[in-house]
Amino acid sequence: MILEVENLQTHFFTRDGVLRAVDGVSYSVGQGETLAVVGESGCGKSVSALSILRLVPQPGRIVGGGVWFEKRNLLQASEAEMRRLRGNHVSMIFQEPMTSLNPVLTIGRQIAEAVALHERASWGKAMARAAEMLRLVHIAEPEARLRMYPHQLSGGMRQRVMIAMALACRPKVLIADEPTTALDVTIQAQILELIQELKEKLGTAVILITHDLGVVAETAQRVVVLYAGRKVEEAAVGELFANPRHPYTRGLMAAIPRLNQEGRLAEIPGYVQIQAAGCSFAPRCPRASDRCRAEAPPLEEVAQGHSVACWNHA
Amino acid sequence: MGGIVLLALLVGAGLFAPLLATVDPSAVAPIKRLRPPDADFWFGTDPLGRDLYSRVLYGARVSLFVGFMVALLSTAIGLLIGLLAGFNRAADAVLMRVMDGLMSIPPILLAIALMALTRASMGNVILAITIAEVPRVTRLVRSVVLVLKDQPFVDAARAAGSRGWQIVVRHILPNCLAPLIVQATYIGASAIIIEAILSFLGAGMPPNVPSWGNVIAEGRTLFQVAPYIVIVPGIFLSLTVLAINLIGDGLRDALDPRLARRL
C-alpha cells in the first residue's frame, strides 16, 4: 500500500460547536490501483482527501489518526516537506475545471509551474514537459495550446489540462475529487478513460472521489462508502455491486435510475445528520433498531475483503 | 484611441515646452499686460504681461508630472497595503479602519489639510494627493484579493506545492493588475484636478510655478476683462482629464482577458 489513511479524524470547530466531518475513516490504496470513495454531499469525502495533503480549510483541523505515505506519517511532516510532496508525489485534481485554472495565465505556464517548482527544471524544459503532458492527455496541437488562456478552452479540455497539471511531476498518488461532475456525459466518459489509461501507463495510485456509482463501476477496483464522516462499507467493486450489505449502500444502489424504470425515482428519505449517539444513518434507515440508536456499530469483516459497519446488515 | 492621441499631444507639449514656448513663461513685461490673443501672444498675456501660451505649456508639465507620480505612488503603496490587508486578518482590521478614516474626509479637504502642515512645493503636493488617493487603491486591491484567495485555482496552486508568497506573486498579483491599471489612470486624472484645485486655492504649487491652477487663480479676478486667462488653461485641464479617462475606459475593455486581443 502506497498511501494509507488510518483512523483519520478531521473536525471543524465552528461557532455552533464541533462538526465531525471525518470521524475515524481508514482506507488505503496501492500502486496502480483505483480506490473509489463514495458518499453523498457532506459525508466527508473531500475533507478526507484534503486532509491527506493537509490542506483542510479553516476552521477545520485534523485532530487524530495518521496518513502514511511510503511509511512516513504526513501528519507529522513539516510544512516544507508537505510542500515538496504536494503536486510532486501526491497531487490532486479539483472538481471545478472552470475555476481551478488561473484565468490570467496561459495553461503552459500553469502546467510548467509545478515542474519548475519541484524539479528545479529550467523554464524551457518545464515548458517542453508541459507540451508532452498535453499530448499525453490527448490534446491536439499541444505547442499551440500552451499559449492559450483557460477561457479559450472548453470544459473538457480544461479538465484535461488539470489532469496534465496534476500528472506533470509523475506523482505516485493522484487524488481526483469529483473530476467529472462538472462535465457532460460524453466528456465524462473520455476523462475517466483518460485517468484509467494514464494510471496504467504511469502506475499511479488513484483515489477517485465521487457520488456517481456508474463512475465507480467503470473505473475502481475497490470502493469505500462513507456516511456522515464514517466508513460504513468497504469491498471490491464487483462484490459491492453484487452484494451490498449496508442499508445505506443498498439505498444508493436503489437510487440509480434505470432505463426501463417508470414512476418516481427511488430516494433515501431525509438528509445527512450526525448523531450524538448510535449510528448516524439510523434516522433514515429502514432497518434501524433500538440498538442502532444507542450504540454505533463497529466495522466488521463479513466476507473476504468486505467489511460493513451495521448491526442489522443484509 | 482618441484618448491616446490627445494625451500624446499633451505629453509632447509638456516635454518639449522649452522648445515650443515662444518666451520664458515667467518673464514679466508690464507693457504687454492683458493682451488678448493675437499673432504674437497666441493665448494672450496675463496681468503681469507673461505669455499665456508659454505658461500653459509649462503648466502641462506640472499637471502631467503630478498626475503620473500620484498614480504611480498611490498604486504602489495601495497595492502593498491591500495585499497585506487581504491576507492578514489582524492587519486587515487595523489597516482598513485607518483607510476608512482617511476615506471619510473628502480627498480635496484632506489634501488641503496636509498641505497646510507643510510648505508649498511640488513634492509635498504629490505626497498630499497620494495620501488622499491611497485608500481607494487599498480598497480595490483588498476586495480583489478577498475574492481571489478563495478561488479554486489558489487551492489548486497550494495543492501543487506553491508557497504562500509564490501564490501571491504568481496568481494573485497578475489578477489584480488589470483593475489596478485602470484605477491608476482614473487616479492620475483625479490627481491632476486636485492639484489644480489646490493651486487655485493657494494651497498647492508655489505661486512662481506656472501650473494651470495657479494661472486660473491669477486670472480669476480679471475674468470679466480677460476671460481667456481662465478659459484657456481650463480647456487644457479638461482635455487632459478627458484624455486620461478615455484611455482608462479603453484599458478597462482591453485588459479584460475575455475581451483580449482587441486593441
Interface residues (C-beta under 8 A of the other chain):
Chain A: L53 L55 R83 R84 L85 R86 G87 N88 S91 M92 F94 Q95 E96 T99 S100 L101 N102 P103 V104 L105 E113 A114 L117 H118 Y149 H151 M162 M165 A166
Chain B: Q151 P152 F153 D155 A156 A157 R158 A159 A160 G161 S162 R163 Q166 R170 H171 P174 N175 L177 A178 P257 R258 A260
